[in-house]
Amino acid sequence: MTDRPQVEGFTNPLSEVLGSIRIAKAECTRLEATSPWGFRCSGLQGKRVLFVFVVGGSAFLKFEGESETTPLSGGNLLIMFDDQPFSMADHSCSRIVDSSEVRKLRVNGVVRYGGGGPVTTLLFGKFSMNTLEALPIRSILPQPLCLNLSQDRSHPFKSVLDLLAAETAQPGMASSFMISRLYESLLVYAIRAYASSTAAPQSGWLAAISDNHLSRAIQAMYSGIRKNWSVESLAREARMSRSAFASRFKRVLGQTPLAYLTRWRLHKAGTMIRSSDTSLFEVAKAVGYKSEDSLSRAFKRELGVSPNGYRRMDAQEIGWTGFHNHASKLNLKDESVARVSP
């Protein structure tokens, strides 16, 4: 079992993951549905992220191709990343209309729809990310994710969604900046809630950053990526003995601390290579390699491709180094490492 998170140990590694996300095409809608009601969504277009928060009332969720429905009630949070069609309704016998018909009723960010019976209030938040940005979040959270938030956790989440609804309905100065920060806050709240739930994994990256000891070492790697780290120095950061730290790190993350550090350096290098014209020498220095040649050897050894080859690859081929298993594309030699390390 891993120790559960403290805020300072949990948020900093997560901030590194979220730091490069660029929110686009954001919108937020409050649906006040009165029984009977029901709608069908054909799926998200592109790399979209959808939040559904049940403020009050109840609903039934059904994904296309599945026979069973999922009951939803106040405090339930649903997050979806893919384009799987789904329907929601107050009852299995209620008439289902296409979501496009419901969206036509949207006025100032609010939709009032249904037959006039008991009300169910839903908050919908939706935005897009590019392929590379979406992959780390998809790898942290199961798809789809449905959480039952307690009162103390649902209040801040609802507050952020209310702010989003107000900002998207009546944009003001720096609205795009505000909307991006609010959606990032939603992701953090969702990941925190999942990390503290009984459904949270006991191994993998999320478990590691939720561990009071391992998270210290991971944070040290992230903030001191240029340092010449050893297992001993990382153990000191984690406030553990060398042997206990190495054993625990391998058990939770499925790889050694230095293998993890290599994957992280290559991810950061890959991000720089793909997003700028920075020379390979400067990239190498920025992520802790002494020369362009040493970075190139690490790329070739770990990913099966040169830095310049990586720069030319299509975004769909790359994924997110360490979060996703790309053995079929990048010839990763240790599939367990590729699967669990960021």
N, C-alpha and C positions, 0 to 999 in steps of 0.2 A: 504494500500500500504506500502511496506517496503522500507526503504532508500536503494539506490543502493550502491554497495560496494566501499570501499577504499581498496587499495592493502593490507595494513598491517592487516586489519580486516578480509580479505577474505582468504588469503593464509595459515595462520597458522592452522586453523581447517582442511583445505583441506590437508595440509601436513601430519597431523595425519592419515588421511584416506589413503593417498598414501604411507605412510612411510613403510608399510610392503609388498608392492608389489614387486615381483621378476619377472623381465622380462625374457622370454626364447623364443627360436626359432624365433628370430627377423629377419625380412628381409624388404627391401625397394626397390621398383621398380619404375622407371620413364617410362611411356608408351607414346610414340609419335605415335598416331594413325591418319592415313590419310584416308579420305573418299574414298570408303565406307568401314566401319569396324563394327565389332560386335563380342562379345564373351559372353559365358555363364559360370557362376561360380556355381559349384554344392553345395557350402556352405563351411563354415569354419569347420575344423576338430578340435574337442576338444574345450577348453575354449580359443578361439582366439578372438582378437580384430582387426578389420580392419578399417583403415583410407583410405579414398579416397578424394584427394584434386584436384579440377579442376584448373589447372594453366591458361589455355586458351582454347578457342574453346567452343564446346558444345557437349552434349551427352544426351541420354535418358536412364533412369534407370527403370527397370521393375522387380518386385519381382514375383517369381513363385506363381501361384494361384491367382494373382491379375490382373484385366483387364486393369487398368489404368497405364500409364507410368508417371515418374517424370522427367521433363526437368532439366538438369544441365548446368551451364555455369561458366565462370571464376569467382573464388572466392567462389564457393560452396564447402562445406565440408560435407562429409558423414562419419558417424561412425556406425559400426555394431558390435554386440557382439554375435549374435547367428548364427546358421547354415542354415538360410533360403536361398535357392538358388535364384540367381538373374542373370539378363543379362544387358549388357550395349551396346549401339550402337549409331552410328551417325544418324540413320534414321530407322523408323519402317520396311522399306523394305530391309534393308541391311542384308546380309548373316551373320548368327550367327554361330561361331565355339566354340568348347570347350576351356575353358581357358588354359587347358594343352597344346594345340597347340600353343597358344600365348606365354606361358612361355618358350617354346623351343627356342624362338627367343631372349631370354634375354642374353645380352652381357655386362659385367661390370655394371650390375644394370639397364641397359637401354633396352627397347623393342621398336623396330620400326616395325610397322605393319599396313597394310591397302592397299588401292588401289591407292595411290598417289595424292589424292585430298586435300582439305583443312584439316589442321592439328588440332587435339585436343590433348592437353598435360595433362596427369593425373599422379599424384604421389600417389602410393599405399604404405602404411605402415602396417605391420602385425606382431603381436607378440602373445604370449600365457601367460596366468596366470592360477593359480590353482583355483578351485571352490570358495574357501573362499575369495581369493583376488579379483575375478571378481565381486562378488555380490555387494559390496558398490558402485562401479562405475556404474554398471547396474541400481542400484537404484536411483542414482543421475540423470542420463541422460535417456531420452526416447529412445526407440528402434524401428526402427533405428532413428538416429538423423541426420537431414540435415539442415545445417546453410548456410546462405549467408553472408560471411564475408566481411566487408567493407575493403577498401584499407589499412587502418592503422592496422587492425587486421590480414589481410591475409598475409601481408609481413613477420611478425615474424613467423607465422605458416609455410609458405613456406620455410623460412630460416632454420628452424629446420628440415623439411623434406629433404631439400638439404643436410644438414649435415649428416642425417641418410643415405641417398643414398650413399654419399661418404664413410662413415664409413663401411657400409655393403659390398660395392663393393671392397674396398681395406682395410681390417682390419689391424690395427696397434697395438701398445702397448696399453693395457688396453681397447681394443675395446668393450669387453662385458660390462665393467663399463660405457663407453661413451654411448653405445646404450641404456642401461637401463635408464640413466639420460635423454637422448633425448626423449625417449618415455614417460617418466614421464612428461617432459615439454609439449609434445603434449597434454596429458590429461589435464594438467592445463590450457593451452590455450583454449582447447575445452570447458572446464567447465566455464572458464571466459566468453567466447563468448556467451555461452548459457545463463549464468546468466544475462548478460546485454542485451539479446535479448527480443523482445516482447513476445516470446514463453515461457519465464521463468515463473515458477510457483510462485504464490503469497503466498503459504504456503508450509510447509515441510522444510527439512533440508537445501536445497540449498537456499531457501528464507531466512532462519534464518542466515546463515553465510554471506549472502549478505546484511544483515541489520547492519547498523553502530553501533547500540546499542546492539542488541542481540549477534552479533558476538563477542563483547568484553566479555560478560559473558561466552559464549561457550569457547572462548580461555582461559579464566581464569580457567574453569573447567578442560580443557585438560592439561594445564601447572601446575595446582595445584591439581591434582587428589587426593592427600592424605589429603588435607585440610578439615576441618569440616565446609563445606559450609552451609549457610542458605539462604533463599530467600532475606533477607535484605543485606547480604554481596555480593550476586550476583548482586542485583540491583545497589549497589554502583559501582561495576565493569562496569555495563552497563550505568552508569551515568543517572539513572532514579529513580523515586520514586518507593517504594516497590509495591504499587498497580498497577501503570502503567506498570512496568516491568512484574509482574506476569500475568496481563491481556494480554499483547502483546505476551509474550512467549507462553501462552496457545493458543492464537488465531493462531499464525503462526505455532507452532509445534504440537499442539493438545494434549499437556500434560503439567504438571507442571514442573518448573525448577528442582526440586529435583527428580522427576520421571525420567527425562532425565538424570540427573547425575547418578542415579542408573544404568540405561541401559548402559551408557558409561563405568562405572566401571566394570560392568559384561562383557562387550565386551572385555575390556583390560585384565581382568582376564582370560576370555576364550581363548584369543590369547596366553597368557603365558602358560596356562594349556596345550593347544594343541601343542605348539611349543617347549617346554622344559620340563626338569624333575624337575623344581623348585617346592619345597614343597608348599603345600596349605597355610601354615603359612606365607611363604615369599610372595606368591602371594597376600594374604590378606593384608599384610602390604603395598605392592607396590601400591595397588589401593584404599587405604583409609579405610580398615576394621581393627578393633582392634584385631580380632582373626580369626582362621580358622572356628570356629563354626558360627560366624556372616556372613562370606562369604558363607558358606554352606547353611545357612538359606535363604540368599538373592537369591542364585541360585535356591533353591527349590521353593521359593515363586514366583519368577518372571518367571522362565523358566520351572518349573515343573520337574527338573532333578538335581541330585547332581553334584558337580564339577567332581568327579571321573566318573560318568555316562556320563557327557559331554565329558570327555577326550576319552572315548571309542567309542563315536558315530562316524559314518561314516561322512566324509566331506559333502556328498550330503544332509545329514539330517540337518546339522547345519545352513547353510547360514551365514548371518552376523547380529549378534544381533542388533536389533533396526532399521536396514535399511530394513529388509525384514519381512514379516508377516509369522511367523512360528507356528501359533497356532495349526495347524494340527499335527506338530511334537513335539513342545515343550510346548504346553498347555499354551500359553501366555494368561493372564487373561484380558488384555486391548488391544484389537486388534488395536484401533486407535493409541495407543502408539507404538505398535510393528511396525506399518506401516510407521511411519514418523520419528522416532528418531534414530540417529546413536549411 
